[in-house]
Amino acid sequence: MASTNEKSMVTDLTQGSVFSNLVRLALPFMLSNLLQMLYSMIDMIVVGQYVGSTGLSAVTVSSQVIMLMTTIATGFASAGQVLISQQVGAGDSAGRQRTIGTLFSTLLLMAALMTVVGLSLYGPMLRLLQVPEESFPQAADYMLVCSGGIVFTYGYNSISAILRGMGDGKRPLVFIGIASLVNVVLDILFVGPMGLQAAGAAWATIIAQAISFLISIAYLYKEREAFGFDFKLGSFRIHKNILTILLRLGLPAALQHSAISISMLFINGFVNVYGLAASAAFGVGRRVEMIPHTMTNSVSMAVSTMVGQNMAAGEVKRSKRTVWYAFGVNMSVTLIGFVCFALWPRGVFAIFTQDESVLELSGLLMTTILIGMPAFPIMQAFNPFIQGIGNARLSLIIGLMDGVVARIGLCLLFERVLGMGLFGVLLGYTLATYVTAIPAMVYFLSGVWKKRKLLV
């Protein structure tokens, strides 16, 4: 089991009240995610107010490409979180240190590769998405800046995943809080008085992430005994057995996230055909949708960690209770968001822009968002259970069904076959969420997962 010093960072989630553990773990994640969402939204708000629809369109499309480039980090970080949570539950401190070193080194190499890809291919990627001519130069600037700083995005993802797997949500909250504060100040400075347009928002984001990452590394090095990793050069060796597990979990997860991101690029392309106002409105709608999604996703992060620890400790009943409590919390959060969005659709959009052509589309966007919202509590309770037990194959299948089959397929069906135009694209996009949510719930209720072997 963990030593006394290590217990300052490792939280045992196999004991005590399941609901209390879930809330204590989810709240810091929720605040962290809200801060991340905040500085993502501030990018849009500041760009929308100072630059207008061209800037909103540029940030919407180029940030989606950057999201695709970070899916490898997201996938492998998720794999690391699951493996570390199971190692904590099994009391395997030595294995946890090997996992940390392997994860750090692997993601650093992948970040270098993605930097080269982004700096080399940003132009063809943006043209493929049919970015409106008015916003193309700003989208290209945003892509270049973010590609150059992607190593900090990868680094922060790895640290956050490791700490989440250890049951520590407080320190990631502090690190992201620093990033958010820096980002807000720099956003206003770069986009406003300095007039750097969309590139200013990109610089603000990358600098903020760099500062947060460097501070987190310095802190964890200082507290390396409690962290459980000595930061010696030899400890960054890639261990073949650990890498095998990370690949087995991380590649399907990365493919899953990639499929969803690629589908979003296609949908951005579908939307861009309808002009600058539609492109900008879709970007605002995505940020609005993030508000309830971020809240429920925070509970999702807690679920995967708690399930991983409890399953490794043989606490199957506690794992099941975790999922049901998460479902109840997510339902409550989603209901509040649903009511607010239904009552004030135009007011919510007006936070981001005063462009009348964009505001006229707020009702259309909000209608489709409301249709998809009931899937959030289902998806964010049952999908992380699949991740927590390490069933990467099923996660991949569900992700491919969502991203490739449903999201693109439904958009084409409603827009082109049924002739529903822009509303058809938006409707297909939102209904695909149910394709992710319902199979995960059926799998959990079936109980077949009880026969699976764990990673440790």
N, C-alpha and C positions, 0 to 999 in steps of 0.2 A: 504493500500500500504506500501511498505518498507519505513523505516525511513531514515533520511538523512545519518546516519552513515552506515546503511546497504547498501546504494547505492554505497559505495566504492567497494563492492564485487559483488553486483547484477547489472547486465546489462539489461536494458529494450530493448528488440529486437523487440518490437511491433511498434516502431516509427522510422522515418528516412528512408533512402534509403535501400531497401532490399539487393541489391548487395553489398553496402558498409558494411552493417552489416555482411553479409555472409563472405566477405573477411576478415574483422577485427577479426571475431570469428574463422574462419578456419585457418588463418595464424599461430597463437600460437599453435593450435592443430597440424598443419602440422609440425612445428618445433619440438614439443614434440614427435610426432610419429617418425619423422626422427631421433631424438636422441635415442629413444627406439630401432629403427631399427638399428641404428649405433652400439649400444653396443651389440645387438644380432649378427650382422654381424661380429663385431670384435672378439666375441667368436669364430666364425667359421674361420675367417682369421688367428687368432693367433694359434688356435688348428691345423688348416690345415698346417701352415708353420712349427710349432714346433713338432707336434705329427704325422701328416700325415693322411692317409685315415682311420686308425683305430679310431682316435680321432674324425674325421668328422662324421663317421658312428655312434659313441657312442652319440655324442651331438645331432645329427639329431633325433634319435629314442627316447632317454630319454627326450629330451625337448618337444617332441610331447606328451609323457605321462604326463609330468608336465602341459602342456597346457590343457589337458583333465581335470586334477585335479583343474585347476583354472576356469573352465567354470562356476561353481556356482558363483564365485566372479564376473565374467564378466556378467552373466545373471542378478544377483540381482543389480549390479552396474548400468547396463543399465536401469533396472526398476526404480531405485532411481533417475537417471538422468531425465527420462521422467516425473515422478511424481513431482519432484522438479521444472522442467521447467514449468509445468502447474500450480503449486502453485505460482510461480513467476508471471506468466501471469495473474492469478486471484487475486494477491495481498494478498495471504494467508501466512503471516509470521509465525504465530503460528503453522500452519500445517507443514510448512517447517522445523521448529525446531524439531517437533515430528518425521518427516521422517528421519532427520539426525541421531537422537538418535537411532531410530529403526534399521536403516541400519547399523550403526556402530556395534551395539550389535549382530545383526543377523550374520553378516559376521565374527565377531570374533569367535562365536561358530562354524560356519562352517569351519573356518580355522583350529581350533583345531581338528575337525573330520578328515579333509584331511591330517593333519600331521600324525595322527595315521595310516590312510590308506596307505600313501606313505611309511612310515618307515616299515610297516608290510608286504606289498604286492609287493614291488618293484621287487623282483626276479621273481615271477610267471608272472607278467605283461610283463617283458622284454622277458621271454622265450616264452610267447604266441606270441610275435611279431617276433620270429625267428631271433633275433639279431645275426649277424655273431659272431662266437666263438672268433675271434681275438679282437673284440671290446666290448664283454660282460662285462669284469671287469671294464672298464672305464665307460660304460653306467650305471652300478650299482652304482659306486661312484658318478656320476653326479646326479642320482636319489636320493640318500641318502641325499646329501647336500641340494638340492633344496627342498626336502620334509621337511627337518628340518626348513627351513626358509620361508615356504609358507605363514606364518602369515603376513609377511611384504608385500608380493605380494597382498594378500587380502586387507590389510590396505591401500596400495597405490591406489588400484582400487577404493575403496570406496571414498577416498578423491577426486580423480580426477573426478569421476562421479558427486559428489555433486557440485563441482566448475563448471563443464561443464553445469550442469542443471541451475546454477545461471547465466550462460553466461560469466563466467570468464575463459579465456583460458591462461592468462598470468602467473598466479601463478603455475598451473601444469607444464608449460614450465620451470620455474625456478627450481622446484623440480626435474623434470626429467633431467634437465641439470646437476644438482649436481650428480645425480646417474650415468649419462653417463661418466662424467669426472672421477669419482672414479672407475667405472668399467673398463675403458680403462687402467688406471694406474695399477690396480690390475691384470687385465688380462695378461698384458705383464710381470708383476713381477711373478705371480704365475705359469703361464704356461711356461714362458721362463726360467729365471735364477733358480727358485725354482723347476722346473720340475714336477709340480703336475698334468700334463696332463689334461684330461677332468675335473677332480675334481677341478682343479685350476680355470677353467672357471666358474664352478658352484659357487665356493666360491666368486669369484669376483662379480658375478651377485647378489648373496644374500646379501653380505655385502653392495654393492652399494644401493640396494633397501631398506635395513634396515636404512642406513644413511639418504636417501631421505625421508623415511616415518617418522622417528623421528624428522627431521628438519621441515617437513611440519606440524606435530602435534604441535610442540613447537610454530611455527609461528602462526597457527590458534588459539591456546590457547591465545597467546598474543593479537591477533586481534579478540577475540571472539565476541565483540559487533558488529563489522563490518561484521563478518562471519554469525552472527545470531544464534549462538549456544553457551551456557554458559559453557559447559563441566562439569557441576555439576553431581555428581554420579546419582542423581535421574533423570537426563535428558537422561540417557542411558537406560531408561526403554523401553521395547518393547511394543509398543501400538498395541492392537489387530486389530483396524481398519486399521492402516497403514500397519501392517504386512500382513493383508488380501490382500491389493492392491499389495504389493510387491510380495507376493506369486503368485497372479493371473498374474502378469506381469513377475516376475522373473523366476518362474519355467518353463514356456514355453520357455523363452529366454535361460535359462540354458540347457534345453533339446535340443533346437535348436543348441546351441554351442557344446553340448556334442555329438550330432549326427554327426556333421561335424568333431569333433575331433576323434571320434571313427572310422569314415570312413577313416580318415587320418592314424590311426593306422593300419587298414586293408591294406591300400595302401602301407604303409611302409613295412608291412609284404610281400605283393606281390613283391615289389621292392627288398627286402632283399634276396629273392630267387635267384636273378640274380647275387649275389656276393657283395663283399666289394666295388668295384669300382662303381657299380650301386647305392648302398646305399649312398656312399659319394657324388656322382654326384647329386642324388635326393635332398640331404640336401643342396648342393650349389644352385641348381635350385630353391628351396623354398626360399632361402634368396634373390636371384636375383629377383624373382617374387614379393618379398615384397616391392621393391623400388617403382614401380608405384602404387601398391596396397595401400601402406602406405600414399601416397599423396592423392589418392582419398578417402581413409578412413577418412582422416582428414576433408575433406569437408562433409563426411557423418555424423561425430560427430556434426558439426555445424548445419546441416539440422535438425537432430532430436530435438536439443534444440530450434531452431528457430520455427519449426513447433509446438512444444509443447506450447511455449509461445504465439504464434499468434493464434492458435486454441482456447486456453483458453481465449484469449482476444476477440474472435469473428472475427478475421482478416483472413478469409478464403482465400481471394485473395492474401494476402501477403504470406500465406503458399504455395500456388500454384506457385507463382513467385520464391520463395526460391528453390523449386525443380528444376524448369527449369534453373535457373542460375547455380545451382550445376551441373546439367547435362552438361552444356556448359563448365564450368571450368574443369570438369573431362575429357571431351573429349580432351581438349587441352593438359592436363598433360599426358594422356595416349598415345596420338599421338607422343609426344616427346620421351617417353620411348620406344615405338614401333620401331621408327626409329633407336635409339641407339642400341637396342638389335639385330635388324635385320642386322645391319652393322658390329657389333663387338661381335659376340657370344662367340668365344674362348677367346678374350681379357677380357671380363667380368668375365668369369670363372677363368681365370688366376690370378685374384685378390685374390682368396681364396686358390688356390692350384697350385703347379707345377707338381703334379702327372699326368703323361702322360695318364695313363689308365682312369683317371677322365676327363681330357681335351678332350679325344677322344669322350666322350659322350656329350660334350657341345652342339654340333649341334643338336643332337636328343632332348635334354632337351629344348633348346631354341626354336625349332620349335613348340613344344607343348605349351610353354609359350605364344608365339606370337598368336597362334590360340585362346587362351582364353582371351587375353587382351581386345578385343572390348567389352566384357561383363562387365568390371570393371566400366566404366562410367555409364552404365545403373544401375547396382546393387547398386552403392554407391550414387545414387541420389534418387532412388525410394524406396529402402528398408528402409532407415532411416525415410522416410515419414510415413511408416507403423508403425515404432517404436514410432515416435513422437506423433501420434494420439492415441497410446496405444492399437493397435490391436495385442495383443500378440498371439492370436490363429492363425491368418494368418501367422505371422512370424514363428511360430512353424511348421505349415504345409509346408511352403516353405523350412524351414531348414531340415525337415525330407525328403522331396522330394529330396533335394540336397544331404544330407549326406548319407541316407540309400538307397534310391531307385536309384538315378542317379549315384552318385559317385562310389559306389561299383558295382552297376549293369552294368554300362557302361565299367568299368575296366574288369569285368569278360567277358562281351560280346566281347570286342575287343581282349583281351589277349587269352582267352581260346576257345571261340566259333569260332571266326574268325582267331585264330592262329597268332595274330600280335605281340606276345611276349612282351618285355619291352616297345616298342613303344605303344602297345595297352593299357597297364596300364597307361602310361603317358597321352595318348590321352583321355581316359575315365575320368581321373582326371580333366583335363582342360575343357572338354566339359560340365561337370556338373555345371560349373559356370553359364552357360546360363539358367539352370533350376531354379536358384535362381533369376536371373535378370529379365527374361521376364515376369513371373507371377506378379511380383511387379509392373512393368510398366503397364501391362494391368489393374491391380486393380486401379492404380492412374488415368488412362485415363477414366475408366468406371464411376467415380464420385460417386459410391455407398457409399463411405466412408463419404459423407456429412451427412448421416443419423445416424452416430454413436454418442453415448453419450461419453463425456469426463470423465476423472477420477475425476475432481474437479468441 
